[in-house]
Every structure is written in C-alpha cells, then in structure tokens.
Amino acid sequence: MIIKGKKNSYLRGQAQTIKPLIQVGREGISDNLLQQIETLVNTNELLKISLLQNTMVEPKELITALMELDDQIVPVQTIGSKVIIYKKAPKIKNRKYSLELEKI
C-alpha cells in the first residue's frame, strides 16, 4: 500500500508536530524493537522513529523490516535520520489520522 498526493502531504504535515517515540541505537533492529514499533503504530497510527548516530541501520533497512513484519505499515517520509510511518489503527477508538484521510 502506498499513500500519494494530498493524503501523503497531510501525514507529512501532521508528523512535523510529533516527537520521535522510538530511537534505534547501537543494537539495531531487534525483535523487541519491532514489537514496540508495531504496538505504537497500532495505537498512534502515525509514528516518527529516530535513528541515532551510533546505529549501523539505514532508514531503508528499517522500512523493509517493518513492511515484512506488517504489510499494512506504510512509509510516509524519510528525512535524514528520521523515519515516519503510518498504519490505520485496528481499533476505531485509536483512529485519528485515518478518519481525516478518508475525508481527503
């Protein structure tokens, strides 16, 4: 799934106001990290991930690992060491951004 056009612009704009909730460090991509990301993206829908300077992980590697974990996770944007991902929340009470995307 790929989000294009106005929907992608909306998500990028919303991502500017949020802080990174996950930091990828020296340990790199682990099962525990992927589980944490999956839990957060299921509750928040839009998630910003920061790659620290001491990590050997490239943004594309992280996106690939996340998309293999869950094919509903969509990369929104990569800026330097920041990765922004989106996934429609499975629970209706957690849907904030997806409701706005349906209007666009």
Buried (B, 14 or more C-beta within 10 A) or exposed (E): EEBEEEBBEBBBEBBEEEEBBBEBEEEBBEEEBBEEBBEBBBEBBBBBBBBEEEBEBEBEBBBEBBBEBBEEBBBBBBEEBBBBBBBBBEEEEBBEBBEEBEEE
